[in-house]
Amino acid sequence: MRLSKKKIISALKATGGMISPAAKKLGCSRQSLYQWIQKDEKVAEALETVREENLDFVESQLLQAAKNGQSWAVCFYLKCMGKARGFSEKVDAHVTGDLKVEIKQFGKEE
């Protein structure tokens, strides 16, 4: 089967930008599809557009779940979007000056 740009873009849209299902739909390998994406700007742009649309949709679902008071969604949203306001599990430590490190092995007598 001869692949055309139009068929490839259509398959990517139909599969939500997932490469393996699109390749299967087209009757080609994932590697062939990746090559098309790398060499053709329009195909790469179509893939990026589909994935951005998916991300927008999923983000809207997350926001709706948070608005509905689902605590998991509130927590996840704050961890991702509220970092600038201090909502993060990650601690950033900044050390100034000299740092002295002492290592002791437990269980050995000194």
C-alpha distances in whole Angstrom, upper triangle without the diagonal:
4,6,9,13,14,11,12,15,15,14,17,19,18,19,22,21,20,18,17,16,14,12,12,11,8,7,8,12,15,16,12,13,17,16,15,18,20,19,19,22,21,18,21,23,21,21,25,26,24,26,29,29,29,32,34,33,34,37,38,38,40,43,43,44,46,48,48,50,48,50,47,45,48,48,45,45,48,47,44,45,49,49,51,54,54,52,50,51,50,54,54,57,58,61,63,66,66,65,66,65,67,65,67,66,67,69,71,74,75
4,6,10,11,9,11,14,14,14,16,19,19,19,22,20,20,18,18,18,15,13,14,13,9,10,10,13,15,15,12,12,16,15,13,16,18,17,16,19,18,16,19,21,19,20,23,24,23,25,28,28,28,31,33,33,34,37,38,38,40,42,43,44,46,48,49,51,48,50,47,45,48,48,45,44,48,46,43,44,48,48,50,53,53,51,50,50,50,53,53,56,57,60,62,65,65,64,66,64,66,65,67,66,67,69,71,74,75
4,7,8,7,7,10,11,11,13,15,16,16,19,17,17,15,15,15,12,10,12,11,7,9,9,11,13,13,10,9,13,12,9,12,15,14,13,16,14,12,15,17,16,16,20,20,19,21,24,25,25,27,29,29,31,33,34,35,37,39,40,41,43,45,45,47,45,47,44,42,44,45,41,41,44,43,40,41,44,45,46,49,50,48,46,47,46,50,49,52,54,56,59,61,62,61,63,61,63,62,64,64,65,67,68,72,73
4,5,5,6,9,10,11,12,14,15,17,18,17,18,16,17,17,13,13,15,13,10,12,12,14,15,16,12,11,14,13,10,12,15,13,11,14,12,10,14,15,14,15,18,19,18,21,23,23,24,27,28,28,30,32,33,34,36,38,39,40,42,44,45,47,45,46,44,41,44,45,41,40,43,42,39,40,44,44,45,48,49,47,46,47,46,49,49,52,53,56,58,61,62,61,63,62,64,63,65,65,66,68,70,73,74
4,6,5,6,9,10,11,12,14,15,17,15,16,15,17,17,13,13,16,14,11,14,13,15,15,16,12,11,13,12,8,10,13,11,8,10,8,7,10,12,10,12,15,15,15,18,20,20,21,24,25,26,27,29,31,32,34,35,36,38,40,41,42,44,43,44,41,39,41,42,38,37,40,40,36,37,41,41,42,45,46,44,43,44,44,47,46,49,50,53,55,58,59,58,61,59,62,61,63,63,64,67,68,72,72
4,5,5,6,9,10,11,12,14,16,14,16,16,18,17,13,14,16,13,11,15,15,17,17,18,15,13,15,15,12,13,16,15,12,13,10,9,12,13,10,12,16,15,15,18,20,19,20,23,24,24,26,29,29,30,33,34,35,36,39,40,41,43,41,43,41,38,41,42,38,37,40,40,36,37,41,41,43,45,46,44,44,45,45,48,47,51,52,55,57,60,61,60,63,61,64,63,65,65,66,68,70,74,74
4,6,5,6,9,10,10,12,14,13,15,14,15,14,10,11,12,10,8,11,12,15,15,16,13,11,14,15,12,13,16,16,13,15,12,10,14,15,12,13,16,16,15,18,20,20,20,23,24,24,26,29,29,30,32,34,35,36,38,39,40,42,41,42,40,37,40,41,37,37,40,40,36,37,41,42,43,46,47,44,43,44,44,48,48,51,52,55,58,61,62,60,62,61,63,62,64,64,65,67,69,72,73
4,5,5,6,9,10,11,12,10,12,10,12,12,8,8,11,9,7,11,10,12,12,13,11,8,11,12,9,9,13,13,11,12,10,7,10,12,9,10,13,14,13,15,18,18,18,21,22,23,24,26,28,28,30,32,33,34,36,38,39,41,39,40,37,35,38,38,35,34,38,37,33,34,38,39,40,43,44,42,40,41,41,44,44,47,49,52,54,57,58,57,59,57,59,58,61,60,61,64,65,69,69
4,5,5,6,9,10,11,9,12,11,14,13,9,11,14,12,10,14,14,15,14,16,14,10,12,14,10,10,13,14,11,11,8,6,9,9,6,7,11,11,10,12,15,14,15,18,19,20,21,24,25,26,28,29,30,32,34,35,36,38,37,38,36,33,36,36,33,32,35,35,31,32,36,36,38,40,41,39,38,40,39,43,42,46,47,50,53,56,57,56,58,57,59,58,60,60,61,64,65,69,69
4,5,5,6,9,10,10,12,12,14,12,9,11,13,10,10,14,14,16,16,18,16,13,15,17,13,13,17,17,15,15,12,10,13,13,9,10,13,12,11,14,16,15,15,19,20,19,21,24,24,25,27,29,30,31,33,34,35,38,36,38,35,33,36,37,33,32,36,36,32,33,37,38,39,41,43,40,40,41,41,44,44,48,49,53,55,58,59,58,60,59,61,60,62,62,63,65,67,70,71
4,5,5,6,9,8,9,9,10,8,5,8,9,7,7,11,11,13,13,15,14,10,13,15,13,13,16,17,15,16,14,11,13,14,10,10,14,13,11,13,16,15,15,18,20,19,21,24,24,25,27,29,29,30,33,34,35,37,35,37,34,32,35,36,32,32,35,34,31,32,36,37,39,41,42,40,39,39,40,43,43,47,48,51,54,57,58,56,59,57,59,58,60,59,60,62,64,68,69
4,5,5,6,5,7,7,10,8,6,9,11,9,10,13,13,14,12,14,13,10,12,14,12,10,14,16,14,14,12,9,10,11,8,6,10,10,8,10,13,12,12,15,17,17,18,20,22,22,24,26,27,28,30,32,33,35,33,34,31,29,32,33,29,29,32,31,28,29,33,33,35,38,38,36,35,36,36,39,40,43,45,48,50,53,54,53,55,54,56,55,57,56,57,60,62,65,66
4,5,5,6,9,10,13,11,9,12,14,11,12,16,16,17,16,18,17,14,15,17,15,13,17,18,16,16,13,11,12,12,8,8,10,9,6,9,12,10,10,14,15,14,16,19,19,20,22,24,25,26,28,30,30,33,31,33,30,28,30,32,28,27,31,31,27,28,32,33,35,37,38,35,35,36,36,40,40,44,45,49,51,54,56,54,56,55,57,56,58,58,59,61,63,67,67
4,6,8,9,11,12,9,8,11,12,9,11,14,16,17,16,19,18,15,17,19,17,16,20,21,19,19,16,14,15,15,12,11,14,13,9,12,14,13,12,16,17,15,17,20,21,20,23,25,25,26,29,30,30,33,31,33,30,28,31,32,29,29,32,32,29,30,34,35,37,39,40,37,36,37,38,41,42,46,47,51,53,57,58,56,58,57,59,57,59,59,59,62,64,67,68
4,5,6,8,9,6,6,10,10,9,11,14,15,15,13,17,16,13,15,18,16,15,19,21,19,19,17,14,15,15,12,10,13,13,9,10,14,13,11,14,16,15,16,19,20,19,21,24,24,25,28,29,29,31,29,31,28,26,29,30,27,27,30,30,27,28,32,33,35,37,38,35,34,34,35,39,39,43,45,48,51,54,55,53,55,53,55,54,56,55,56,58,60,64,65
4,6,9,11,9,9,12,14,12,14,17,17,17,15,18,18,14,15,19,17,15,18,20,19,18,16,14,14,14,11,9,10,10,6,7,10,9,7,10,13,11,12,15,16,16,18,21,21,22,25,26,27,29,27,28,26,23,26,27,24,23,27,26,23,25,28,29,32,33,34,31,31,32,32,36,36,40,42,45,48,51,52,51,53,51,53,52,54,54,54,57,59,62,63
4,6,9,9,8,11,13,12,13,16,15,15,12,15,15,11,12,15,14,11,15,17,15,15,14,11,10,11,9,6,8,9,6,6,10,10,9,11,14,14,14,17,18,19,20,23,24,24,26,28,29,31,29,30,27,25,28,28,24,24,27,26,23,25,28,29,31,33,34,32,30,31,31,35,35,39,40,44,46,49,50,49,51,49,51,50,52,52,53,55,57,61,61
4,6,6,6,9,10,11,12,14,14,13,10,13,14,11,11,15,14,12,15,18,17,18,17,13,13,14,12,9,11,12,9,9,13,13,11,13,16,16,15,18,20,20,21,24,25,25,27,29,30,31,29,30,27,25,28,28,24,25,28,27,24,26,29,30,32,34,35,32,31,31,31,34,35,38,40,43,46,49,50,48,50,48,50,49,51,50,51,53,55,59,60
4,6,5,6,9,10,10,12,11,9,6,9,10,7,8,11,11,10,13,15,15,16,16,12,12,14,12,9,12,14,12,11,15,16,14,16,19,19,19,21,24,24,24,27,29,29,31,33,34,35,32,33,30,28,31,31,27,28,31,29,26,28,32,32,34,37,37,34,33,33,33,36,36,40,41,44,47,50,51,49,51,49,51,49,51,50,51,54,55,59,60
4,5,5,6,9,10,10,9,8,6,9,11,9,10,13,14,13,16,18,18,20,19,15,15,18,16,13,16,18,15,14,18,19,17,19,22,21,21,24,26,25,26,29,30,30,32,35,35,36,33,34,31,30,33,32,29,30,33,31,29,31,34,34,37,39,39,36,34,34,34,38,38,41,43,46,49,52,52,50,52,50,51,50,51,51,51,53,55,59,60
4,5,5,6,9,10,10,10,9,13,13,11,13,16,15,15,18,20,19,21,20,16,16,18,16,13,16,17,14,14,18,18,16,18,21,20,20,23,25,24,25,28,29,29,31,33,33,35,32,34,31,29,33,33,29,30,33,32,29,31,35,35,38,40,40,37,36,36,36,39,40,44,46,49,51,54,55,53,55,52,54,53,54,53,54,56,58,61,63
4,5,5,6,9,9,9,8,12,11,8,11,13,12,12,15,17,16,18,16,12,14,16,13,11,14,15,12,13,17,17,16,18,21,20,20,23,25,25,26,29,30,30,33,34,35,37,34,36,32,31,34,34,31,31,34,33,30,32,35,36,38,40,41,38,37,37,37,41,41,44,46,49,52,55,56,54,56,54,56,54,56,55,56,58,60,64,65
4,5,5,6,5,6,5,9,8,6,9,12,11,12,15,16,16,18,17,13,15,17,15,13,16,18,16,16,20,20,19,21,24,24,24,27,28,28,30,32,33,33,36,38,38,40,37,38,35,34,37,37,33,34,37,35,32,34,38,38,40,43,43,40,39,39,39,42,42,46,47,50,53,56,56,54,56,54,56,54,56,55,56,58,60,63,64
4,5,5,6,7,8,12,11,10,13,15,15,16,19,20,20,22,20,17,18,21,18,16,19,21,18,19,22,22,20,23,26,25,25,28,30,29,30,33,34,34,36,38,38,40,37,39,35,34,38,38,34,35,38,37,34,36,40,40,43,45,45,42,40,40,40,44,44,48,50,52,55,58,58,56,58,56,57,56,57,56,57,59,61,64,65
4,6,8,10,11,14,13,11,14,16,15,16,19,20,19,21,19,16,18,20,17,15,19,19,17,18,21,21,19,23,25,24,24,27,29,28,30,33,33,33,36,38,38,40,37,39,36,34,38,38,35,35,38,37,35,36,40,41,43,45,45,43,41,42,42,45,46,49,51,54,57,60,60,58,60,58,60,58,60,59,60,62,64,67,68
4,6,9,10,12,10,9,13,14,12,14,17,18,17,19,17,14,16,19,16,15,19,19,17,19,22,22,21,24,26,26,26,29,31,30,32,35,35,36,38,40,40,42,40,42,39,37,40,40,37,37,40,39,36,38,41,42,44,46,47,44,43,43,43,47,47,50,52,55,57,60,61,59,61,59,61,59,61,60,61,63,65,68,69
4,7,10,12,10,10,14,15,14,16,19,19,19,22,20,17,19,22,19,18,22,23,21,22,25,25,24,27,29,29,29,32,33,33,35,38,38,38,41,43,43,45,42,43,40,39,42,42,39,39,42,41,38,40,44,44,46,49,49,46,45,45,44,48,48,51,53,56,59,61,62,60,61,59,61,59,61,60,61,63,64,68,69
4,7,8,6,7,11,11,11,13,16,16,17,19,19,15,17,20,18,17,20,22,20,21,24,25,24,26,29,29,29,32,34,33,35,37,38,39,41,43,43,45,42,43,40,39,42,42,38,38,42,40,37,39,43,43,45,47,47,45,43,43,43,46,46,49,51,53,56,59,59,57,59,57,58,57,59,58,59,61,62,66,67
4,5,5,7,9,10,11,13,14,16,17,19,20,16,17,20,19,17,20,22,20,20,24,25,23,25,29,28,28,31,33,33,34,37,38,38,40,42,43,44,41,42,38,37,40,40,36,37,40,38,35,37,41,40,43,45,45,43,41,41,40,43,43,46,48,50,53,56,56,54,55,53,55,53,55,54,55,57,59,62,63
4,5,5,6,9,10,10,12,14,15,18,18,14,14,18,17,14,17,19,18,17,21,22,21,22,25,26,25,28,30,30,31,33,35,35,37,39,40,41,38,39,35,34,37,36,33,33,36,34,32,34,37,37,39,42,42,39,37,37,36,40,40,43,44,47,49,52,52,50,52,50,52,50,52,51,52,54,56,59,60
4,5,5,6,9,10,10,12,14,17,18,14,14,18,18,15,18,21,19,19,22,24,23,24,27,28,28,30,32,32,33,36,37,37,39,42,42,43,41,41,38,36,39,38,35,35,38,36,33,35,38,38,40,43,43,41,38,38,37,40,40,43,44,46,49,51,51,50,51,49,51,50,52,51,52,54,56,59,60
4,5,5,6,9,10,11,12,15,16,13,13,17,16,15,18,20,19,19,23,24,23,25,28,29,29,31,33,33,34,37,38,39,41,43,44,45,42,43,40,38,41,41,37,37,40,38,35,37,40,40,42,45,45,43,41,41,40,43,43,45,47,49,51,54,54,53,54,53,55,53,55,55,56,58,59,63,64
4,5,5,6,9,10,10,13,13,10,10,14,13,11,14,16,15,16,19,20,20,22,24,25,25,27,30,30,31,33,35,35,37,39,40,42,39,40,37,35,38,38,34,34,37,35,32,34,37,37,39,42,42,40,38,38,38,41,41,44,45,47,50,53,53,52,53,52,54,53,55,54,55,58,59,63,63
4,5,5,6,9,10,12,13,10,9,13,13,11,13,16,15,15,18,20,20,21,24,25,25,27,29,30,30,33,34,35,36,39,40,41,39,39,36,34,37,36,32,32,35,33,30,32,35,35,36,39,39,38,36,36,35,38,37,40,41,44,46,49,50,48,50,48,51,49,52,51,53,55,56,60,60
4,5,5,6,8,11,13,10,10,14,14,13,15,18,18,18,21,23,23,24,27,28,28,30,32,33,34,36,38,38,40,42,43,44,42,43,39,38,40,39,36,36,38,36,33,35,38,37,39,42,42,41,39,39,38,41,40,43,43,46,48,51,51,50,52,50,53,51,54,53,55,57,58,62,62
4,5,5,6,9,10,7,8,11,12,11,14,16,16,17,19,21,21,23,25,26,27,29,31,32,33,35,37,37,39,41,42,44,42,42,39,37,40,40,36,35,38,37,33,34,38,38,39,42,43,41,39,40,39,42,41,44,45,48,50,52,53,52,54,53,55,54,56,56,58,60,61,65,65
4,6,6,7,8,5,5,9,9,8,10,13,13,14,16,18,18,19,22,23,24,25,28,29,30,32,33,34,36,38,39,41,39,39,36,34,36,36,32,32,34,33,30,31,34,34,35,38,39,37,36,37,36,38,38,41,42,44,46,49,50,49,51,50,52,51,54,54,55,58,59,62,63
4,6,7,10,8,7,10,12,11,12,15,16,16,18,20,21,22,24,26,26,27,30,31,32,34,36,37,38,40,41,43,41,41,38,36,38,37,34,33,35,34,30,31,35,34,35,39,39,38,36,37,35,38,37,40,40,43,45,47,48,47,49,48,51,50,52,52,54,57,58,61,61
4,7,9,8,8,11,13,13,14,17,18,19,20,23,23,24,27,28,29,30,32,34,35,36,38,39,41,42,44,46,44,44,41,39,41,41,37,36,39,37,34,34,38,37,38,42,42,41,39,40,39,41,40,43,43,46,48,50,51,50,52,51,54,53,56,56,58,60,61,65,65
4,6,5,6,9,10,11,13,14,16,17,19,20,22,23,25,26,27,29,31,32,33,35,37,38,39,41,42,44,42,43,40,38,40,40,36,35,38,37,33,34,37,37,38,41,42,41,39,41,39,42,41,44,44,47,49,52,53,52,54,53,56,55,58,58,60,62,63,67,67
4,6,5,6,9,10,10,12,14,15,16,18,20,21,22,24,26,27,28,30,31,32,34,36,37,38,40,42,41,41,39,36,38,38,34,33,36,35,31,31,35,34,35,38,40,38,37,39,38,40,39,42,42,45,47,50,51,50,53,52,55,54,57,57,59,62,63,66,66
4,5,5,6,9,10,10,12,14,15,16,18,20,21,23,24,25,27,29,30,31,33,35,36,37,39,41,40,41,38,35,37,38,34,33,35,35,31,31,35,35,36,39,40,39,38,40,39,41,40,44,44,47,49,52,53,53,55,54,57,57,59,59,61,64,65,68,68
4,5,5,6,9,10,11,12,14,15,17,18,20,21,23,24,26,27,29,30,32,33,35,36,38,40,38,39,36,34,36,36,33,32,35,34,30,31,34,34,36,38,40,38,37,38,37,40,40,43,44,47,49,52,53,52,54,53,56,55,58,58,59,62,63,66,67
4,5,5,6,9,10,11,12,14,16,17,18,20,21,22,24,26,27,28,30,32,33,35,36,38,36,37,34,32,34,34,30,29,32,31,27,28,31,31,32,35,36,35,34,35,34,37,36,39,40,43,45,48,49,48,51,50,52,52,54,54,56,58,60,63,63
4,5,5,6,9,10,10,12,14,15,16,18,20,21,22,24,26,27,29,30,31,33,35,36,35,36,33,31,32,33,29,28,31,30,26,26,30,30,31,34,35,34,33,35,34,37,36,39,40,43,45,48,49,49,51,50,53,53,55,56,57,60,61,64,65
4,5,5,6,9,10,11,12,14,15,17,18,20,21,23,24,26,27,29,30,32,33,35,34,35,33,30,32,33,29,28,31,30,27,27,31,31,32,35,36,35,34,35,35,38,38,41,42,45,47,51,52,51,53,52,55,54,57,57,58,61,63,66,66
4,5,5,6,9,10,11,12,14,16,17,18,20,21,23,24,26,27,29,30,32,33,32,33,30,28,30,30,27,26,29,28,24,25,29,29,31,33,34,32,31,33,32,35,35,38,40,43,45,48,50,48,51,49,52,51,54,54,55,57,59,62,63
4,6,5,6,9,10,10,12,14,15,16,18,20,21,22,24,26,27,28,30,32,30,31,28,26,28,28,24,23,26,25,22,22,26,26,27,30,31,29,29,30,30,32,32,35,37,40,42,45,47,46,48,47,50,49,52,52,53,56,58,61,61
4,5,5,6,9,10,11,12,14,15,17,19,20,21,23,24,26,27,29,31,29,31,28,25,27,28,25,23,26,26,22,22,26,27,28,30,32,30,30,31,31,34,34,37,39,42,44,48,49,48,51,50,52,52,54,55,56,59,60,63,64
4,5,5,6,9,10,11,12,14,15,17,19,20,21,23,25,26,27,29,28,29,27,24,26,27,24,23,26,26,22,22,26,27,29,31,32,30,30,31,31,34,35,38,40,43,46,49,50,49,51,50,53,52,54,54,55,58,60,63,63
4,5,5,6,9,10,11,12,14,15,16,18,20,21,22,24,26,27,26,27,24,21,24,24,21,20,23,22,19,20,23,24,26,28,29,27,26,28,28,31,31,35,36,40,42,45,47,45,48,47,49,48,50,50,51,54,56,59,60
4,5,5,6,9,10,10,12,14,15,16,18,20,21,22,24,26,25,26,23,20,22,23,20,18,21,21,17,17,21,22,23,26,27,25,25,27,27,30,30,33,35,38,41,44,46,45,47,46,49,48,51,51,52,55,57,60,60
4,5,5,6,9,10,11,13,14,15,17,19,20,21,23,25,24,25,23,20,22,23,20,19,22,22,19,19,22,24,25,27,29,27,27,28,29,32,33,36,38,41,44,47,49,48,50,49,52,51,53,54,54,57,59,62,63
4,5,5,6,8,10,11,12,14,15,17,18,20,21,23,21,23,21,18,20,21,18,17,21,21,17,18,22,23,25,27,28,25,25,27,27,31,31,35,37,41,43,47,48,47,49,48,50,49,51,51,52,54,57,60,60
4,5,5,6,8,10,10,12,14,15,16,18,20,21,20,21,18,16,18,19,15,14,17,17,14,14,18,19,21,23,24,22,22,23,24,27,28,32,33,37,40,43,45,43,46,44,47,46,48,49,49,52,54,57,58
4,6,5,6,9,10,10,12,14,15,16,18,20,19,21,19,16,17,19,16,14,17,18,15,14,18,20,21,23,24,22,22,25,25,29,29,33,35,38,41,44,46,45,47,46,49,49,51,51,52,54,57,60,60
4,5,5,6,9,10,11,12,14,15,17,19,18,20,18,15,17,19,16,15,18,19,16,16,20,22,24,25,26,24,24,26,27,30,31,35,37,41,44,47,49,47,50,49,51,50,52,52,52,55,58,61,61
4,5,5,6,9,10,11,12,14,15,17,15,17,15,12,14,16,13,12,16,16,14,14,18,20,22,23,24,21,21,23,24,28,29,33,35,39,41,45,46,45,47,46,48,47,49,49,49,52,54,57,58
4,5,5,6,9,10,11,12,14,16,14,16,14,10,12,14,11,9,13,14,11,11,14,17,19,20,21,18,19,21,22,25,26,30,32,36,39,42,44,42,45,44,46,46,48,48,48,51,53,56,57
4,5,5,6,9,10,10,12,14,14,16,15,11,13,15,13,11,14,16,14,13,16,19,21,21,23,20,21,23,25,28,29,33,35,39,42,45,47,46,48,47,49,49,51,51,51,54,57,59,60
4,5,5,6,9,10,10,13,12,14,13,9,12,14,12,11,15,16,15,15,17,20,22,23,24,21,21,23,25,28,30,34,36,40,43,47,48,46,49,47,49,49,50,50,50,53,56,58,59
4,5,5,6,9,10,11,9,11,10,6,8,11,9,8,11,13,11,12,14,17,19,19,20,17,18,19,22,25,27,30,33,37,39,43,45,43,45,44,46,45,47,47,47,49,52,55,56
4,5,5,6,9,10,10,11,11,7,8,11,10,8,11,13,12,11,13,16,18,18,19,16,18,20,22,25,27,31,33,37,39,43,45,43,46,45,47,47,48,49,49,51,54,57,57
4,5,5,6,9,9,12,12,9,10,13,13,11,14,16,15,15,17,20,22,21,22,20,21,23,26,29,30,34,37,40,43,47,48,47,49,48,50,50,51,51,51,54,56,59,60
4,5,5,7,6,9,9,6,8,11,11,10,13,15,15,15,16,20,22,21,22,18,20,21,24,27,29,33,36,39,42,46,47,45,47,46,48,47,49,49,48,51,54,56,57
4,5,5,5,7,8,5,5,8,9,8,10,13,13,12,13,17,19,17,18,15,17,19,22,25,27,30,33,37,39,43,45,43,45,44,46,45,47,47,47,49,52,55,56
4,5,7,10,11,9,8,12,13,11,13,16,16,15,15,19,21,19,20,18,20,22,25,28,30,33,36,39,42,45,47,46,48,47,49,49,50,51,50,53,56,58,59
4,6,9,11,9,9,13,14,13,15,18,18,18,18,22,24,22,23,20,22,24,27,29,32,35,38,41,44,48,50,48,50,49,50,50,51,51,51,53,56,59,60
4,6,9,8,7,10,12,12,13,16,17,17,17,20,22,20,21,18,20,21,24,27,30,33,36,39,42,45,47,45,47,46,47,47,48,48,48,50,53,55,56
4,6,6,6,9,10,11,13,15,16,16,17,20,22,21,21,17,19,19,23,26,28,32,35,38,41,45,46,44,46,44,46,45,46,46,45,48,51,53,54
4,5,5,6,8,10,11,12,14,15,15,17,20,18,18,14,16,16,20,22,25,29,32,35,38,41,43,41,42,41,42,42,43,43,42,44,47,50,51
4,6,5,6,8,10,11,12,14,14,16,20,18,18,14,14,15,18,21,24,27,30,34,37,40,41,39,41,39,40,40,41,41,40,42,45,48,49
4,5,5,6,8,10,11,12,13,15,18,17,17,14,14,16,18,22,24,28,31,34,37,41,42,40,42,40,42,42,43,43,42,45,48,51,52
4,6,5,6,9,10,10,10,13,16,14,14,11,13,14,17,20,23,26,29,32,35,39,40,38,40,39,41,41,42,43,42,45,48,50,51
4,6,5,6,9,10,10,12,15,13,13,9,10,11,14,17,20,23,26,29,32,36,37,35,37,36,37,37,38,39,38,41,44,46,47
4,5,5,6,8,9,11,14,14,13,10,10,11,14,17,19,23,26,29,32,36,37,35,37,36,37,37,38,39,39,41,44,47,47
4,5,5,6,7,10,12,12,13,9,10,13,15,18,20,23,26,30,32,36,38,36,38,37,39,39,41,41,41,44,47,49,50
4,5,5,4,7,10,9,9,6,8,10,13,15,17,21,23,27,29,33,35,33,36,35,37,37,39,40,40,43,45,47,48
4,6,6,6,10,10,9,5,5,7,9,12,14,18,21,24,27,31,32,31,33,32,34,34,35,36,36,39,42,44,45
4,6,6,10,11,11,8,8,10,11,14,15,19,22,25,28,32,33,32,34,33,36,35,37,38,39,42,44,47,47
4,6,8,9,10,8,9,12,13,16,17,20,22,26,29,32,34,33,36,35,38,38,40,41,41,45,47,49,49
4,6,5,7,5,7,11,12,14,15,18,21,24,27,30,33,31,34,34,36,36,39,40,40,43,45,48,48
4,5,5,5,5,9,9,11,11,15,17,21,23,27,29,28,30,30,33,33,35,37,37,41,43,45,45
4,6,7,9,12,12,12,12,15,17,20,22,26,28,28,31,31,34,35,37,39,39,43,45,47,46
4,6,9,12,13,13,14,16,18,22,24,27,30,29,32,32,34,35,38,39,40,43,45,47,46
4,6,9,10,10,11,14,16,19,22,25,27,26,29,29,31,32,34,36,36,39,41,43,43
4,7,9,10,12,16,18,22,24,28,30,28,30,30,32,33,34,36,36,39,41,43,43
4,5,8,10,13,16,20,23,26,28,26,28,27,29,29,31,32,33,36,38,40,40
4,6,10,13,16,19,23,26,27,25,26,25,27,27,28,29,29,32,35,37,37
4,6,10,13,16,19,23,24,22,24,22,24,25,27,28,28,31,33,36,36
4,6,10,13,16,19,20,18,20,20,22,23,25,26,27,30,32,34,34
4,7,10,13,17,18,16,19,19,22,22,25,27,28,32,33,35,34
4,6,10,13,14,13,15,16,18,20,23,25,26,30,31,33,32
4,7,10,12,11,15,15,19,21,24,26,28,32,32,34,32
4,7,8,8,11,13,16,18,22,24,26,30,30,31,30
4,7,8,12,14,17,20,24,27,29,32,32,33,31
4,6,10,13,16,19,23,26,28,32,31,32,30
4,6,10,13,16,20,23,25,29,28,29,26
4,6,10,13,16,20,22,26,25,26,24
4,7,10,13,17,19,23,22,22,20
4,7,10,13,16,19,19,20,18
4,7,10,13,16,15,16,14
4,7,10,13,12,14,12
4,6,9,9,10,9
4,7,6,9,9
4,6,8,10
4,7,10
4,6
4
